[in-house]
Amino acid sequence: MRTVGRYLVMALALVGCFALTAPAASAVTIDETTSRALDEAFAQRAATPNLARGDLIELLSRRFLGTPYGADMLIGSATTPEELVVDTRRVDCFTYLDYVTALATAADRADFLRALTRVRYTDETVAFTHRRHFFTDWAATSPRNATDITASLTPAATTVTKTLNAKADGTAYLPGLPTTVRDITFIPSAAVDQNVLAALRNGDYVGAYTPTAGLDVTHVGIIATTPTGPVFRNASSLPTTNRVIDTPLTDYLTTVPGIVVLRPL
């Protein structure tokens, strides 16, 4: 779920059932700070036309370092129409990925809004039932944002079958959202060795696997490769950070059961 674990409270408040497709730029409210940030990102992308997609994602994600963490950024509920929210003044772990991924394909404001709609919603439909609430939705629903490469990274990868959105007691994390039975493949943290670390690339998306019923991951971020090893670039809600930070991936692995790795398309 896009806001699970530390973000579960936010998840329970998410999105309504009103549906629309690719809103026009004039229909989306964008504050001045966000508008300036978008224009700067468009300029940076235009200045680096030959970067591989993963490298471009890493470059654009770097722009958000230090951005404050913000919960409850998306608008909608069972009774409130869904809106396409664009606000980079604060981000949670998943909206951070949304914005960076959309920016990596956008040359201007109209392109960005279309891209954000494709990234955040299945079938490019702005609606509660179409929002990609779960990290693995990015590789499992259309149009896909990424490929799940977890199993290819090590023979130690483990697959479990989960019913997403169903708590252990049978109730839903998000009432009104159907449950989905899905095989989730993860690498136990203890099995993330040097071969796995060496196979990660700039721009890979990493989710922190959870054994909790009904959920796939509890947190997500972006890989940035460095001379000393990969870092986990993420919007952290921890009181000691509360912003977008770089955490050495090996350090982060000591705090989670395992990881799911998606590679951007």
Accessible surface in RSA format (square Angstrom, percent):
REM  Atomic radii and reference values for relative SASA: ProtOr
REM  Chains: A
REM  Algorithm: Lee & Richards
REM  Probe-radius: 1.40
REM  Slices: 20
REM RES _ NUM      All-atoms   Total-Side   Main-Chain    Non-polar    All polar
REM                ABS   REL    ABS   REL    ABS   REL    ABS   REL    ABS   REL
RES MET A   1     2.41   1.2   0.00   0.0   2.41   5.7   0.00   0.0   2.41   3.2
RES ARG A   2     1.64   0.7   0.35   0.2   1.30   3.1   0.44   0.6   1.20   0.7
RES THR A   3     0.18   0.1   0.18   0.2   0.00   0.0   0.18   0.2   0.00   0.0
RES VAL A   4     1.54   1.0   0.96   0.9   0.58   1.4   0.96   0.8   0.58   1.6
RES GLY A   5    36.57  45.1   0.00   N/A  36.57  45.1  22.08  60.6  14.49  32.5
RES ARG A   6   147.06  61.7 109.91  56.0  37.15  88.4  36.43  49.8 110.63  67.0
RES TYR A   7     2.63   1.2   0.69   0.4   1.95   5.1   2.32   1.7   0.31   0.4
RES LEU A   8    50.95  28.4  50.77  36.3   0.19   0.5  50.77  35.7   0.19   0.5
RES VAL A   9   123.01  80.9 119.28 108.0   3.74   9.0 119.66 104.0   3.35   9.1
RES MET A  10     3.08   1.6   1.38   0.9   1.69   4.0   1.53   1.3   1.54   2.0
RES ALA A  11     0.00   0.0   0.00   0.0   0.00   0.0   0.00   0.0   0.00   0.0
RES LEU A  12    91.20  50.8  64.44  46.1  26.76  67.3  64.99  45.6  26.20  70.5
RES ALA A  13    60.05  55.2  42.33  65.3  17.72  40.3  51.95  73.2   8.09  21.4
RES LEU A  14     9.43   5.3   1.99   1.4   7.44  18.7   2.18   1.5   7.24  19.5
RES VAL A  15     1.82   1.2   0.01   0.0   1.81   4.4   0.01   0.0   1.81   4.9
RES GLY A  16     0.03   0.0   0.00   N/A   0.03   0.0   0.03   0.1   0.00   0.0
RES CYS A  17    86.27  65.3  62.94  70.2  23.32  54.8  34.58  87.6  51.68  55.7
RES PHE A  18   112.35  56.2 102.58  63.5   9.77  25.4 109.44  66.4   2.91   8.3
RES ALA A  19    55.88  51.4  32.88  50.7  23.00  52.3  32.94  46.4  22.94  60.8
RES LEU A  20    57.20  31.9  47.72  34.1   9.48  23.8  57.20  40.2   0.00   0.0
RES THR A  21    90.64  64.5  76.48  77.5  14.16  33.7  44.31  59.5  46.33  70.0
RES ALA A  22    42.97  39.5  27.17  41.9  15.80  35.9  27.40  38.6  15.57  41.3
RES PRO A  23    15.14  11.0   4.33   3.9  10.81  39.3  10.36   8.6   4.79  29.8
RES ALA A  24    64.70  59.5  49.35  76.2  15.35  34.9  59.69  84.1   5.01  13.3
RES ALA A  25    45.57  41.9  31.55  48.7  14.02  31.9  31.79  44.8  13.78  36.5
RES SER A  26   113.55  95.9  70.42  94.0  43.12  99.3  58.82 125.3  54.73  76.7
RES ALA A  27    76.16  70.0  36.01  55.6  40.15  91.3  47.69  67.2  28.47  75.4
RES VAL A  28    16.89  11.1   3.73   3.4  13.16  31.7   7.43   6.5   9.46  25.7
RES THR A  29   127.80  90.9 106.43 107.9  21.37  50.9  75.78 101.8  52.02  78.6
RES ILE A  30    33.39  19.0   7.14   5.3  26.26  63.3   7.14   5.1  26.26  71.3
RES ASP A  31    33.35  23.4  21.45  21.4  11.90  28.1  29.40  69.2   3.95   3.9
RES GLU A  32   137.83  79.1 125.19  94.7  12.63  30.1  51.41  99.4  86.42  70.6
RES THR A  33    65.03  46.2  63.32  64.2   1.70   4.1  35.42  47.6  29.60  44.8
RES THR A  34     0.00   0.0   0.00   0.0   0.00   0.0   0.00   0.0   0.00   0.0
RES SER A  35    27.10  22.9  27.10  36.2   0.00   0.0  10.87  23.1  16.23  22.7
RES ARG A  36   121.12  50.9 116.40  59.3   4.72  11.2  53.49  73.1  67.63  41.0
RES ALA A  37    34.26  31.5  30.16  46.5   4.10   9.3  31.90  44.9   2.36   6.2
RES LEU A  38     0.89   0.5   0.80   0.6   0.10   0.2   0.89   0.6   0.00   0.0
RES ASP A  39    72.98  51.1  67.13  66.8   5.85  13.8  26.57  62.5  46.40  46.3
RES GLU A  40    82.63  47.4  76.38  57.8   6.25  14.9  32.60  63.1  50.03  40.8
RES ALA A  41     1.75   1.6   0.90   1.4   0.85   1.9   1.17   1.7   0.58   1.5
RES PHE A  42    19.17   9.6  16.18  10.0   2.98   7.8  16.80  10.2   2.36   6.8
RES ALA A  43    62.98  57.9  51.01  78.7  11.97  27.2  58.39  82.2   4.59  12.2
RES GLN A  44    46.14  25.8  39.87  29.1   6.28  14.9  17.71  37.7  28.44  21.6
RES ARG A  45    68.28  28.7  66.59  33.9   1.69   4.0   6.83   9.3  61.45  37.2
RES ALA A  46    78.00  71.7  50.73  78.3  27.27  62.0  61.80  87.0  16.20  42.9
RES ALA A  47    80.11  73.7  45.36  70.0  34.75  79.0  56.92  80.2  23.19  61.4
RES THR A  48    40.50  28.8  32.78  33.2   7.72  18.4  38.08  51.2   2.42   3.7
RES PRO A  49   102.59  74.8  67.28  61.3  35.30 128.3  75.30  62.2  27.29 169.6
RES ASN A  50   144.28  99.5 111.21 107.5  33.08  79.6  39.25  94.5 105.03 101.5
RES LEU A  51    70.62  39.3  51.33  36.7  19.28  48.5  52.96  37.2  17.65  47.5
RES ALA A  52    63.20  58.1  48.56  74.9  14.65  33.3  59.50  83.8   3.71   9.8
RES ARG A  53    68.44  28.7  56.84  29.0  11.60  27.6  42.81  58.5  25.63  15.5
RES GLY A  54    15.58  19.2   0.00   N/A  15.58  19.2   9.64  26.5   5.94  13.3
RES ASP A  55    54.30  38.0  52.09  51.8   2.21   5.2   9.50  22.4  44.79  44.7
RES LEU A  56    12.67   7.1  12.67   9.1   0.00   0.0  12.67   8.9   0.00   0.0
RES ILE A  57     0.00   0.0   0.00   0.0   0.00   0.0   0.00   0.0   0.00   0.0
RES GLU A  58    15.46   8.9  15.46  11.7   0.00   0.0   3.14   6.1  12.32  10.1
RES LEU A  59    25.66  14.3  25.25  18.1   0.41   1.0  25.25  17.7   0.41   1.1
RES LEU A  60     0.21   0.1   0.21   0.2   0.00   0.0   0.21   0.1   0.00   0.0
RES SER A  61     0.00   0.0   0.00   0.0   0.00   0.0   0.00   0.0   0.00   0.0
RES ARG A  62   113.34  47.6 105.29  53.7   8.05  19.2  40.54  55.4  72.80  44.1
RES ARG A  63    95.89  40.3  57.99  29.6  37.90  90.2  24.45  33.4  71.43  43.3
RES PHE A  64    14.16   7.1  13.23   8.2   0.93   2.4  14.16   8.6   0.00   0.0
RES LEU A  65    70.85  39.5  47.80  34.2  23.06  58.0  48.10  33.8  22.75  61.2
RES GLY A  66    41.76  51.5   0.00   N/A  41.76  51.5  23.40  64.2  18.36  41.1
RES THR A  67    20.46  14.6  15.38  15.6   5.09  12.1   6.71   9.0  13.76  20.8
RES PRO A  68    67.38  49.1  66.62  60.7   0.76   2.8  67.38  55.6   0.00   0.0
RES TYR A  69    24.73  11.5  16.03   9.1   8.69  22.6  13.43  10.1  11.29  13.9
RES GLY A  70     0.57   0.7   0.00   N/A   0.57   0.7   0.57   1.6   0.00   0.0
RES ALA A  71    39.59  36.4  30.33  46.8   9.26  21.1  30.33  42.7   9.26  24.5
RES ASP A  72    86.45  60.6  63.74  63.4  22.71  53.7  29.71  69.9  56.73  56.6
RES MET A  73    18.07   9.4   9.02   6.0   9.04  21.5  10.11   8.6   7.96  10.5
RES LEU A  74    13.19   7.3   0.82   0.6  12.37  31.1   0.82   0.6  12.37  33.3
RES ILE A  75    77.59  44.2  73.60  54.8   3.99   9.6  77.59  55.9   0.00   0.0
RES GLY A  76     9.10  11.2   0.00   N/A   9.10  11.2   0.37   1.0   8.73  19.6
RES SER A  77    33.93  28.7  33.21  44.3   0.72   1.7  30.51  65.0   3.42   4.8
RES ALA A  78    88.58  81.4  58.78  90.7  29.80  67.8  61.07  86.0  27.51  72.9
RES THR A  79   130.64  92.9  94.84  96.1  35.80  85.3  80.71 108.4  49.93  75.5
RES THR A  80    56.25  40.0  53.31  54.0   2.94   7.0  30.56  41.1  25.68  38.8
RES PRO A  81    72.21  52.6  69.59  63.4   2.63   9.6  71.43  59.0   0.78   4.9
RES GLU A  82     2.84   1.6   0.00   0.0   2.84   6.8   0.00   0.0   2.84   2.3
RES GLU A  83    87.92  50.5  84.02  63.6   3.90   9.3  25.84  50.0  62.07  50.7
RES LEU A  84    11.74   6.5   0.47   0.3  11.27  28.3   0.47   0.3  11.27  30.3
RES VAL A  85    15.77  10.4  11.75  10.6   4.02   9.7  15.77  13.7   0.00   0.0
RES VAL A  86     4.58   3.0   0.00   0.0   4.58  11.0   0.00   0.0   4.58  12.4
RES ASP A  87    20.14  14.1  19.66  19.6   0.48   1.1   5.69  13.4  14.45  14.4
RES THR A  88    10.50   7.5   4.10   4.2   6.40  15.3   2.02   2.7   8.48  12.8
RES ARG A  89   119.44  50.1 108.35  55.2  11.09  26.4  37.74  51.6  81.70  49.5
RES ARG A  90   104.71  44.0 104.25  53.1   0.45   1.1  31.11  42.5  73.60  44.6
RES VAL A  91     0.00   0.0   0.00   0.0   0.00   0.0   0.00   0.0   0.00   0.0
RES ASP A  92     0.22   0.2   0.22   0.2   0.00   0.0   0.10   0.2   0.13   0.1
RES CYS A  93     2.37   1.8   2.37   2.6   0.00   0.0   0.00   0.0   2.37   2.6
RES PHE A  94     0.96   0.5   0.96   0.6   0.00   0.0   0.96   0.6   0.00   0.0
RES THR A  95     0.97   0.7   0.97   1.0   0.00   0.0   0.83   1.1   0.13   0.2
RES TYR A  96     0.03   0.0   0.03   0.0   0.00   0.0   0.03   0.0   0.00   0.0
RES LEU A  97     0.00   0.0   0.00   0.0   0.00   0.0   0.00   0.0   0.00   0.0
RES ASP A  98     0.00   0.0   0.00   0.0   0.00   0.0   0.00   0.0   0.00   0.0
RES TYR A  99     1.51   0.7   1.51   0.9   0.00   0.0   0.50   0.4   1.00   1.2
RES VAL A 100     0.00   0.0   0.00   0.0   0.00   0.0   0.00   0.0   0.00   0.0
RES THR A 101     1.76   1.3   1.48   1.5   0.28   0.7   1.48   2.0   0.28   0.4
RES ALA A 102     0.03   0.0   0.00   0.0   0.03   0.1   0.03   0.0   0.00   0.0
RES LEU A 103     4.41   2.5   3.22   2.3   1.19   3.0   3.22   2.3   1.19   3.2
RES ALA A 104     2.70   2.5   0.00   0.0   2.70   6.1   0.00   0.0   2.70   7.1
RES THR A 105    54.81  39.0  36.20  36.7  18.62  44.4  36.14  48.5  18.68  28.2
RES ALA A 106     0.03   0.0   0.00   0.0   0.03   0.1   0.00   0.0   0.03   0.1
RES ALA A 107    63.57  58.4  44.43  68.6  19.14  43.5  47.30  66.6  16.26  43.1
RES ASP A 108    70.48  49.4  69.57  69.2   0.91   2.1  30.62  72.1  39.86  39.8
RES ARG A 109    66.29  27.8  63.93  32.6   2.35   5.6  24.67  33.7  41.62  25.2
RES ALA A 110    41.53  38.2  37.32  57.6   4.22   9.6  39.01  54.9   2.53   6.7
RES ASP A 111    41.03  28.7  38.13  38.0   2.90   6.9   6.38  15.0  34.65  34.6
RES PHE A 112     0.00   0.0   0.00   0.0   0.00   0.0   0.00   0.0   0.00   0.0
RES LEU A 113     1.99   1.1   1.91   1.4   0.09   0.2   1.99   1.4   0.00   0.0
RES ARG A 114   111.35  46.8 110.37  56.3   0.99   2.3  42.95  58.7  68.40  41.5
RES ALA A 115     1.34   1.2   1.18   1.8   0.16   0.4   1.34   1.9   0.00   0.0
RES LEU A 116     0.00   0.0   0.00   0.0   0.00   0.0   0.00   0.0   0.00   0.0
RES THR A 117     0.00   0.0   0.00   0.0   0.00   0.0   0.00   0.0   0.00   0.0
RES ARG A 118    82.94  34.8  82.89  42.3   0.05   0.1  23.26  31.8  59.68  36.2
RES VAL A 119     9.00   5.9   9.00   8.2   0.00   0.0   9.00   7.8   0.00   0.0
RES ARG A 120     0.01   0.0   0.01   0.0   0.00   0.0   0.00   0.0   0.01   0.0
RES TYR A 121     0.79   0.4   0.79   0.4   0.00   0.0   0.00   0.0   0.79   1.0
RES THR A 122    21.67  15.4  21.67  22.0   0.00   0.0  15.01  20.2   6.66  10.1
RES ASP A 123    89.95  63.0  69.06  68.7  20.89  49.4  24.65  58.0  65.30  65.1
RES GLU A 124    64.41  37.0  64.41  48.7   0.00   0.0  11.95  23.1  52.45  42.8
RES THR A 125    22.08  15.7  22.08  22.4   0.00   0.0  11.67  15.7  10.41  15.7
RES VAL A 126     0.00   0.0   0.00   0.0   0.00   0.0   0.00   0.0   0.00   0.0
RES ALA A 127     3.08   2.8   3.08   4.8   0.00   0.0   3.08   4.3   0.00   0.0
RES PHE A 128     7.79   3.9   7.79   4.8   0.00   0.0   7.79   4.7   0.00   0.0
RES THR A 129    72.00  51.2  49.64  50.3  22.36  53.3  34.28  46.0  37.72  57.0
RES HIS A 130    48.52  26.5  47.93  33.3   0.59   1.5  22.82  23.5  25.69  29.9
RES ARG A 131     6.66   2.8   0.46   0.2   6.20  14.8   0.00   0.0   6.66   4.0
RES ARG A 132     0.32   0.1   0.00   0.0   0.32   0.8   0.32   0.4   0.00   0.0
RES HIS A 133     1.44   0.8   1.44   1.0   0.00   0.0   1.44   1.5   0.00   0.0
RES PHE A 134     9.32   4.7   9.32   5.8   0.00   0.0   9.32   5.7   0.00   0.0
RES PHE A 135     0.00   0.0   0.00   0.0   0.00   0.0   0.00   0.0   0.00   0.0
RES THR A 136     6.68   4.7   6.36   6.4   0.32   0.8   6.36   8.5   0.32   0.5
RES ASP A 137    13.13   9.2  13.13  13.1   0.00   0.0   0.90   2.1  12.23  12.2
RES TRP A 138     0.00   0.0   0.00   0.0   0.00   0.0   0.00   0.0   0.00   0.0
RES ALA A 139    18.43  16.9   7.38  11.4  11.05  25.1   7.43  10.5  11.00  29.1
RES ALA A 140    58.71  54.0  20.70  31.9  38.01  86.5  28.68  40.4  30.04  79.6
RES THR A 141    33.75  24.0  28.53  28.9   5.22  12.4  33.75  45.3   0.00   0.0
RES SER A 142    72.18  61.0  66.83  89.2   5.35  12.3  36.64  78.0  35.53  49.8
RES PRO A 143    42.51  31.0  39.59  36.1   2.92  10.6  42.38  35.0   0.12   0.8
RES ARG A 144   119.08  50.0  98.56  50.2  20.53  48.9  25.37  34.7  93.71  56.8
RES ASN A 145    13.28   9.2   6.97   6.7   6.31  15.2   5.28  12.7   8.00   7.7
RES ALA A 146     0.00   0.0   0.00   0.0   0.00   0.0   0.00   0.0   0.00   0.0
RES THR A 147    50.81  36.1  50.76  51.5   0.05   0.1  43.55  58.5   7.26  11.0
RES ASP A 148    58.57  41.0  36.17  36.0  22.40  53.0  20.93  49.3  37.64  37.5
RES ILE A 149    21.75  12.4  18.73  14.0   3.02   7.3  21.75  15.7   0.00   0.0
RES THR A 150     0.00   0.0   0.00   0.0   0.00   0.0   0.00   0.0   0.00   0.0
RES ALA A 151    69.06  63.5  52.28  80.7  16.78  38.2  52.43  73.8  16.63  44.1
RES SER A 152    93.08  78.7  51.20  68.3  41.88  96.5  54.40 115.8  38.68  54.2
RES LEU A 153    23.42  13.0   7.29   5.2  16.13  40.5   9.28   6.5  14.14  38.0
RES THR A 154    15.96  11.3   9.99  10.1   5.97  14.2   7.33   9.8   8.63  13.0
RES PRO A 155   146.86 107.0 108.35  98.8  38.51 140.0 121.83 100.6  25.04 155.6
RES ALA A 156    44.30  40.7  27.18  41.9  17.12  38.9  38.91  54.8   5.39  14.3
RES ALA A 157    25.48  23.4   3.99   6.2  21.49  48.9   3.99   5.6  21.49  56.9
RES THR A 158    54.35  38.7  50.45  51.1   3.90   9.3  38.33  51.5  16.03  24.2
RES THR A 159    77.17  54.9  49.26  49.9  27.91  66.5  33.20  44.6  43.97  66.5
RES VAL A 160    49.02  32.3  43.13  39.0   5.89  14.2  49.02  42.6   0.00   0.0
RES THR A 161    91.87  65.3  61.26  62.1  30.61  73.0  39.07  52.5  52.81  79.8
RES LYS A 162    19.39   9.5  13.88   8.5   5.51  13.1  19.39  17.5   0.00   0.0
RES THR A 163    54.52  38.8  49.37  50.1   5.15  12.3  24.85  33.4  29.68  44.9
RES LEU A 164     0.67   0.4   0.42   0.3   0.25   0.6   0.42   0.3   0.25   0.7
RES ASN A 165     0.31   0.2   0.31   0.3   0.00   0.0   0.31   0.7   0.00   0.0
RES ALA A 166    20.10  18.5  17.29  26.7   2.82   6.4  17.74  25.0   2.36   6.3
RES LYS A 167    67.50  32.9  61.79  37.9   5.71  13.6  19.60  17.6  47.90  51.0
RES ALA A 168    98.83  90.9  57.88  89.3  40.95  93.1  64.56  90.9  34.26  90.8
RES ASP A 169   109.45  76.7  71.38  71.0  38.07  90.0  49.63 116.8  59.82  59.7
RES GLY A 170    63.01  77.7   0.00   N/A  63.01  77.7  32.73  89.8  30.28  67.8
RES THR A 171    72.88  51.8  66.41  67.3   6.47  15.4  70.64  94.9   2.24   3.4
RES ALA A 172    33.89  31.2  20.81  32.1  13.09  29.8  21.50  30.3  12.39  32.8
RES TYR A 173    11.21   5.2  11.18   6.4   0.02   0.1   4.20   3.2   7.01   8.6
RES LEU A 174     3.27   1.8   3.10   2.2   0.17   0.4   3.27   2.3   0.00   0.0
RES PRO A 175    99.70  72.7  86.39  78.8  13.31  48.4  89.42  73.8  10.28  63.9
RES GLY A 176    64.66  79.7   0.00   N/A  64.66  79.7  38.33 105.2  26.33  59.0
RES LEU A 177    21.77  12.1  13.95  10.0   7.82  19.7  14.54  10.2   7.23  19.5
RES PRO A 178    91.03  66.3  74.83  68.2  16.20  58.9  86.94  71.8   4.09  25.4
RES THR A 179    73.96  52.6  52.83  53.6  21.13  50.4  24.68  33.1  49.29  74.5
RES THR A 180    58.33  41.5  54.09  54.8   4.24  10.1  31.63  42.5  26.70  40.4
RES VAL A 181   106.23  69.9  80.16  72.6  26.07  62.8  80.16  69.6  26.07  70.7
RES ARG A 182    33.69  14.1  28.68  14.6   5.01  11.9  20.58  28.1  13.11   7.9
RES ASP A 183    92.22  64.6  71.48  71.1  20.74  49.0  18.56  43.7  73.66  73.5
RES ILE A 184     0.99   0.6   0.00   0.0   0.99   2.4   0.99   0.7   0.00   0.0
RES THR A 185    20.49  14.6  18.86  19.1   1.63   3.9   4.27   5.7  16.22  24.5
RES PHE A 186    22.93  11.5  22.93  14.2   0.00   0.0  22.93  13.9   0.00   0.0
RES ILE A 187     0.00   0.0   0.00   0.0   0.00   0.0   0.00   0.0   0.00   0.0
RES PRO A 188    41.03  29.9  41.03  37.4   0.00   0.0  41.03  33.9   0.00   0.0
RES SER A 189    21.09  17.8  12.68  16.9   8.41  19.4  12.87  27.4   8.21  11.5
RES ALA A 190   111.54 102.6  65.29 100.8  46.25 105.2  78.57 110.6  32.97  87.3
RES ALA A 191    25.07  23.1  13.79  21.3  11.28  25.7  22.95  32.3   2.13   5.6
RES VAL A 192    16.21  10.7   0.00   0.0  16.21  39.1   0.00   0.0  16.21  44.0
RES ASP A 193    72.22  50.6  63.10  62.8   9.12  21.6  39.89  93.9  32.33  32.2
RES GLN A 194   136.04  76.1 132.79  97.0   3.25   7.7  65.68 139.8  70.36  53.4
RES ASN A 195   117.76  81.2 108.95 105.3   8.81  21.2  24.22  58.3  93.55  90.4
RES VAL A 196     0.49   0.3   0.49   0.4   0.00   0.0   0.49   0.4   0.00   0.0
RES LEU A 197    16.03   8.9  10.94   7.8   5.10  12.8  11.11   7.8   4.92  13.2
RES ALA A 198    88.33  81.2  49.56  76.5  38.78  88.2  62.11  87.5  26.22  69.5
RES ALA A 199    39.80  36.6  24.64  38.0  15.16  34.5  34.76  49.0   5.04  13.3
RES LEU A 200     8.32   4.6   0.08   0.1   8.24  20.7   0.08   0.1   8.24  22.2
RES ARG A 201   144.79  60.8 142.00  72.4   2.80   6.7  43.86  59.9 100.94  61.2
RES ASN A 202    33.16  22.9  27.36  26.4   5.80  14.0   2.72   6.6  30.44  29.4
RES GLY A 203     0.00   0.0   0.00   N/A   0.00   0.0   0.00   0.0   0.00   0.0
RES ASP A 204     0.84   0.6   0.84   0.8   0.00   0.0   0.00   0.0   0.84   0.8
RES TYR A 205     0.00   0.0   0.00   0.0   0.00   0.0   0.00   0.0   0.00   0.0
RES VAL A 206     0.08   0.1   0.08   0.1   0.00   0.0   0.08   0.1   0.00   0.0
RES GLY A 207     0.00   0.0   0.00   N/A   0.00   0.0   0.00   0.0   0.00   0.0
RES ALA A 208     0.08   0.1   0.08   0.1   0.00   0.0   0.08   0.1   0.00   0.0
RES TYR A 209    12.11   5.7  11.45   6.5   0.67   1.7   4.25   3.2   7.86   9.7
RES THR A 210     8.11   5.8   8.05   8.2   0.07   0.2   2.12   2.8   5.99   9.1
RES PRO A 211    92.77  67.6  72.27  65.9  20.50  74.5  73.50  60.7  19.28 119.8
RES THR A 212    65.96  46.9  57.19  58.0   8.77  20.9  39.83  53.5  26.13  39.5
RES ALA A 213    43.39  39.9  31.75  49.0  11.64  26.5  38.16  53.7   5.23  13.9
RES GLY A 214     2.84   3.5   0.00   N/A   2.84   3.5   0.00   0.0   2.84   6.4
RES LEU A 215     6.59   3.7   6.59   4.7   0.00   0.0   6.59   4.6   0.00   0.0
RES ASP A 216     0.00   0.0   0.00   0.0   0.00   0.0   0.00   0.0   0.00   0.0
RES VAL A 217     0.98   0.6   0.98   0.9   0.00   0.0   0.98   0.8   0.00   0.0
RES THR A 218    35.78  25.4  35.08  35.6   0.69   1.7  22.34  30.0  13.44  20.3
RES HIS A 219    12.87   7.0  11.42   7.9   1.45   3.7   9.94  10.2   2.94   3.4
RES VAL A 220     1.67   1.1   1.64   1.5   0.02   0.1   1.64   1.4   0.02   0.1
RES GLY A 221     0.00   0.0   0.00   N/A   0.00   0.0   0.00   0.0   0.00   0.0
RES ILE A 222     0.00   0.0   0.00   0.0   0.00   0.0   0.00   0.0   0.00   0.0
RES ILE A 223     0.00   0.0   0.00   0.0   0.00   0.0   0.00   0.0   0.00   0.0
RES ALA A 224     1.77   1.6   1.77   2.7   0.00   0.0   1.77   2.5   0.00   0.0
RES THR A 225    65.04  46.3  45.14  45.8  19.89  47.4  28.59  38.4  36.44  55.1
RES THR A 226    50.94  36.2  33.07  33.5  17.87  42.6  38.96  52.3  11.98  18.1
RES PRO A 227   146.19 106.5 100.80  91.9  45.39 165.0 114.20  94.3  31.99 198.8
RES THR A 228   136.06  96.8  96.39  97.7  39.67  94.5  82.45 110.7  53.62  81.1
RES GLY A 229    25.30  31.2   0.00   N/A  25.30  31.2  22.61  62.0   2.69   6.0
RES PRO A 230    14.79  10.8  10.63   9.7   4.16  15.1  10.63   8.8   4.16  25.8
RES VAL A 231    18.52  12.2  18.52  16.8   0.00   0.0  18.52  16.1   0.00   0.0
RES PHE A 232     0.02   0.0   0.02   0.0   0.00   0.0   0.02   0.0   0.00   0.0
RES ARG A 233    10.37   4.4  10.37   5.3   0.00   0.0   0.00   0.0  10.37   6.3
RES ASN A 234     4.94   3.4   4.94   4.8   0.00   0.0   0.00   0.0   4.94   4.8
RES ALA A 235     0.00   0.0   0.00   0.0   0.00   0.0   0.00   0.0   0.00   0.0
RES SER A 236     5.40   4.6   4.45   5.9   0.96   2.2   3.66   7.8   1.74   2.4
RES SER A 237    27.76  23.5  13.46  18.0  14.30  33.0   9.34  19.9  18.42  25.8
RES LEU A 238    70.21  39.1  69.58  49.8   0.64   1.6  70.21  49.3   0.00   0.0
RES PRO A 239   127.38  92.8  94.91  86.5  32.47 118.0 102.61  84.7  24.77 154.0
RES THR A 240   122.53  87.1  90.08  91.3  32.45  77.3  85.62 115.0  36.91  55.8
RES THR A 241    33.38  23.7  23.72  24.1   9.65  23.0  23.72  31.9   9.65  14.6
RES ASN A 242    71.47  49.3  67.48  65.2   3.99   9.6  11.39  27.4  60.08  58.1
RES ARG A 243   102.29  42.9 102.29  52.1   0.00   0.0  22.98  31.4  79.31  48.1
RES VAL A 244     1.83   1.2   0.00   0.0   1.83   4.4   0.00   0.0   1.83   5.0
RES ILE A 245    29.11  16.6  25.96  19.3   3.14   7.6  29.11  21.0   0.00   0.0
RES ASP A 246    58.69  41.1  33.86  33.7  24.82  58.7  17.90  42.1  40.79  40.7
RES THR A 247    29.11  20.7  28.28  28.7   0.83   2.0  23.06  31.0   6.05   9.1
RES PRO A 248    64.69  47.1  64.54  58.8   0.15   0.5  64.69  53.4   0.00   0.0
RES LEU A 249     0.21   0.1   0.00   0.0   0.21   0.5   0.00   0.0   0.21   0.6
RES THR A 250    70.05  49.8  63.85  64.7   6.20  14.8  46.43  62.4  23.62  35.7
RES ASP A 251    78.36  54.9  73.84  73.5   4.52  10.7  19.21  45.2  59.15  59.0
RES TYR A 252    30.04  14.0  28.48  16.2   1.56   4.1  24.82  18.7   5.21   6.4
RES LEU A 253    13.08   7.3  10.70   7.7   2.38   6.0  10.89   7.6   2.19   5.9
RES THR A 254   117.82  83.8  77.19  78.3  40.62  96.8  73.25  98.4  44.57  67.4
RES THR A 255    95.20  67.7  59.89  60.7  35.31  84.1  66.15  88.9  29.05  43.9
RES VAL A 256    22.36  14.7  10.75   9.7  11.62  28.0  14.75  12.8   7.61  20.6
RES PRO A 257    71.88  52.4  51.15  46.6  20.73  75.4  63.24  52.2   8.63  53.7
RES GLY A 258     0.00   0.0   0.00   N/A   0.00   0.0   0.00   0.0   0.00   0.0
RES ILE A 259     0.00   0.0   0.00   0.0   0.00   0.0   0.00   0.0   0.00   0.0
RES VAL A 260     0.08   0.0   0.08   0.1   0.00   0.0   0.08   0.1   0.00   0.0
RES VAL A 261     0.00   0.0   0.00   0.0   0.00   0.0   0.00   0.0   0.00   0.0
RES LEU A 262     0.09   0.1   0.09   0.1   0.00   0.0   0.09   0.1   0.00   0.0
RES ARG A 263    44.41  18.6  43.99  22.4   0.41   1.0  24.84  33.9  19.57  11.9
RES PRO A 264    17.30  12.6   3.67   3.3  13.63  49.6   3.67   3.0  13.63  84.7
RES LEU A 265    92.88  51.7  60.63  43.4  32.25  81.1  87.03  61.1   5.85  15.7
END  Absolute sums over single chains surface
CHAIN  1 A    10842.9       8359.6       2483.3       6350.3       4492.6
END  Absolute sums over all chains
TOTAL         10842.9       8359.6       2483.3       6350.3       4492.6
